[in-house]
Amino acid sequence: MRPLTRAEEDIMHLLWQRENARVAELIVDIPEPKPAYNTVSTIIRILEDKGFVGHEKAGRGFKYFAIVDKSTYQKASMKKMVNSYYEGSFKNMVSFFVKEKNMSAKDLESILKDIDKTED
């Protein structure tokens, strides 16, 4: 899966929320300062080229929709991050967050309980 820029990810999040939208509808959901119409349109075309977005005719324009679902992208992104920064080890990643005090032992216990519940 090809990596996305921050701007591309932002547009994908909007499409995942809306399911489909015209460029103008996406711009409405973007916080100030809003980008130009042409900027968002260009990002959408790039996302189409990367295989993340498709379109369908809607009146005189197009409606765009996500081809790659959010969970698929999340999994690929997390695997890439873990491989790039934590030597492919989720244990190393969790250890990093605990050491950086971004996760407490209590948080870790809660995560383990949630994992136990899903394995039942």
Contacts in CASP RR format, 6 or more apart in sequence:
PFRMAT RR
TARGET T0000
AUTHOR 0000-0000-0000
METHOD contacts of the structure
MODEL  1
MRPLTRAEEDIMHLLWQRENARVAELIVDIPEPKPAYNTVSTIIRILEDK
GFVGHEKAGRGFKYFAIVDKSTYQKASMKKMVNSYYEGSFKNMVSFFVKE
KNMSAKDLESILKDIDKTED
1 68 0 8 1.000
1 72 0 8 1.000
1 73 0 8 1.000
1 76 0 8 1.000
2 50 0 8 1.000
2 51 0 8 1.000
3 80 0 8 1.000
4 12 0 8 1.000
4 47 0 8 1.000
4 50 0 8 1.000
4 52 0 8 1.000
4 73 0 8 1.000
7 43 0 8 1.000
8 43 0 8 1.000
8 46 0 8 1.000
8 47 0 8 1.000
8 50 0 8 1.000
8 52 0 8 1.000
10 30 0 8 1.000
11 26 0 8 1.000
11 40 0 8 1.000
11 43 0 8 1.000
11 44 0 8 1.000
11 47 0 8 1.000
12 47 0 8 1.000
12 52 0 8 1.000
12 53 0 8 1.000
12 66 0 8 1.000
12 68 0 8 1.000
12 70 0 8 1.000
12 73 0 8 1.000
13 70 0 8 1.000
14 21 0 8 1.000
14 26 0 8 1.000
14 29 0 8 1.000
14 30 0 8 1.000
15 21 0 8 1.000
15 26 0 8 1.000
15 53 0 8 1.000
15 64 0 8 1.000
15 65 0 8 1.000
15 66 0 8 1.000
16 66 0 8 1.000
16 69 0 8 1.000
16 70 0 8 1.000
17 29 0 8 1.000
18 25 0 8 1.000
18 26 0 8 1.000
18 29 0 8 1.000
19 65 0 8 1.000
19 66 0 8 1.000
20 56 0 8 1.000
20 63 0 8 1.000
20 64 0 8 1.000
20 65 0 8 1.000
21 63 0 8 1.000
21 64 0 8 1.000
22 58 0 8 1.000
22 61 0 8 1.000
22 62 0 8 1.000
22 63 0 8 1.000
22 64 0 8 1.000
23 37 0 8 1.000
23 40 0 8 1.000
23 41 0 8 1.000
23 44 0 8 1.000
23 64 0 8 1.000
24 37 0 8 1.000
26 40 0 8 1.000
26 44 0 8 1.000
26 64 0 8 1.000
27 34 0 8 1.000
27 35 0 8 1.000
27 37 0 8 1.000
27 40 0 8 1.000
30 40 0 8 1.000
44 53 0 8 1.000
44 55 0 8 1.000
44 64 0 8 1.000
47 53 0 8 1.000
48 54 0 8 1.000
48 55 0 8 1.000
48 64 0 8 1.000
51 67 0 8 1.000
51 68 0 8 1.000
52 66 0 8 1.000
52 67 0 8 1.000
52 68 0 8 1.000
52 73 0 8 1.000
53 64 0 8 1.000
53 65 0 8 1.000
53 66 0 8 1.000
53 67 0 8 1.000
54 64 0 8 1.000
54 65 0 8 1.000
54 66 0 8 1.000
54 67 0 8 1.000
55 62 0 8 1.000
55 63 0 8 1.000
55 64 0 8 1.000
55 65 0 8 1.000
56 62 0 8 1.000
56 63 0 8 1.000
56 65 0 8 1.000
81 93 0 8 1.000
82 88 0 8 1.000
82 89 0 8 1.000
82 90 0 8 1.000
82 92 0 8 1.000
82 93 0 8 1.000
85 93 0 8 1.000
86 92 0 8 1.000
86 93 0 8 1.000
86 96 0 8 1.000
94 103 0 8 1.000
94 108 0 8 1.000
97 103 0 8 1.000
98 104 0 8 1.000
98 105 0 8 1.000
98 108 0 8 1.000
END
